Amino acid sequence: MHTHYSFLVEELHKQNTKEPTTKLKQTFLLVLHKRYPLLTIGNISLPDFPLLLAPMEDVSDPPFRALCKNHGADIMYTEFISSEGLIRDAAKSVQKLDIYEKERPVGIQIFGANIDSMLKAVEIVEATSPDIIDINFGCPVKKVVCKGAGAGILKDIPLMVKLTEAMVKHTRLPVTIKTRLGWDHDSIKIVEVAERLQDVGAAAISIHGRTRAQMYKGEADWSKISEVKNNPRMHIPIFANGDINTPEKARIIRDEYGLDGAMIGRAAIGNPWFFNEVKSYLKDKTVTSSPSIGQRLEAARSHLKMAIDWKGETLGVLETRRHYTNYFKGIPDFKKYRTKMVTSDLSHEVFAVFDEVGDKFKNLAKV
């Protein structure tokens, strides 16, 4: 079942040899609106097939979110934040609460397995006025899972549902979920789980197409996510996550699996242009050209400057390094410049390398 207006309007044109009348169009759209309501998360109206920036530790910070927003991302999610860390007023956890008007709508993601701690964390998060609160039920890393949080809660579905219900009742904000297919292949019950989460008030669910046992190995199984969407009892948005690393794959998610949108993670690291590339391809299958060396340098400079302004010199330089490989991917004979970028501890040295790259590759026709 396809839920996108653009697709259905195209089908209407195909089935009528003459241009539909205004009245027919209006009637058709009215029927569509009743049968296929516009996507919303709470009171937030979403565009057709929205693209979400995934919450990624040490990646989805304000500087990176700003770049992704400028290049087409529709919804921002923060790095995941420990509920226990918020309660203890841990500096790193509290800093992750920073959000800015220009990036709205933005969701703050928290994780934990203790209901009392999660509810206290909700109160702290709500005070910062995000648009959405997201619960992480999908992080597969051992230090999170061993505490029963993240994907660890997939071994205790009743607790997962109970925690979600308690949070929904404790906040005025829409609560969304990010999770995985299940703990392992033998325990995949995502259709049932998603239905139960919806029934206790979850406003949307993003599903990574792997189990916790898979971590990030193998291929994401989007068909399981599609089964959730095609459950006739489901009415909230269902977003796909995992391996959506080309515009062509985003089209498959939309047109073949009928999902409501895509949550983009690793494909956006060092590549904030990816969101607009996807949108361009989904609109008319236009394949946009790779960003020029000038555009890449502009993004890298802006990213580093914003990171330093937000985190300070040391962390700003350190945590921006992971993006440079992708910022300058495909440039020939670039290894020595990349090495300088990721080994320099002072920002003025990194900016100097950017200038050097600009001079060296200014006549590079295409990357």
Steps between C-alpha positions, in 0.01 A plus 500: 500500500646833395408801712658788311291771337742566216492137393120479516449822307731366230291185486185709457653673200600167348150363530331801334563588142378853561621750756294444818262783582556719803195347667626148433841588642342648812279194549796269445715686753218498754471123468876469528509713814245276667664176391864610515528776762799730489794387708520651846689443821274646764415845367805509272410481132755315289581526129443212263756228583701695760870439552611476861853542633569201723623549856870405490737520794768771454357574153149649523607808692380857430772581242432190295124536536526858369679379187250222441208739548651737244525213254150360524451296818141535624522383860803515728575261784769567760766258610350254746515617860521286811206550735726423793752755374234770482385428854859520627540825306800353317654773284518294181137389526371850579695654211321269257174674589607806300257561215443803276195655338640468147509120521137438597324265503754329725472200728712425805575130542550342840576147611465299818314205648389639837155655476548747785828622354352532152207705633733735686705531181183584305439795731854627443471455123157662482639813667727557197193516269575245227226407256528124561630262765645181356574178688800294394404134495754414232860577601689168475824592679591285798537777760138605437348156447654351814291746705183385330476824301512565126453174310537315831135571576401288198539203735226646721217620275253553789747743659552669164126559468457602864784751480361650180153534649636667813699752297208582272284574805774707662556755222301735278745432215462224239708194585666310217692174503818378334549126514614187316324195358564303816772363725593224256353320199299258713332776701384736224151617595524856370146505353348416837742723690434801278126455540532489878718811503247684286218389729667662803555828318819490293469771232740344246747213480835483320619144448853389420476195276735283702486314831724582791692176438592625153634831629581666164593182312309351209229687314208689649171320443253768390227241431451453875451876539252493215300234683459747784381773265258267322340382823146641456490602865798734465430867442811677627802577276748215454850601393769269364860509618806298401699483173317793339823628351399592144210698354398187309458307826288781644272467195469126561408568864226734382366339183550128556464472876248784545668646808430850624854637503865419550727556797850566369802415712847407384437611139484861623832500687722745316232515233219738604413546132352150503157623610452731202647238268230259617225760462611587149502135397161430657348796319598414143789249519752779452847389604674807637870553444743458786577817695793699368826528688396853596170378645676225691749742648228745591310227687813373677603850608151584620471170685831545680427861592156415642644201687765717665244766590281234662750256655819698529829461316606153615172310459399703196814394314490141625135419431491654152772266374265211423331708229807585291529167319154545351527875449789440263411153370604436141769765477815345349828494694333641809645271767770737626250783544255277681777380729582859592135576569449207736830534685510876557390598849473873437223655295725752324703208366186330365377823340845535340462153349161604361667799333773274364240264355316792342815615322608151397165386358342829387512391135357156567212481254295226664529292812 
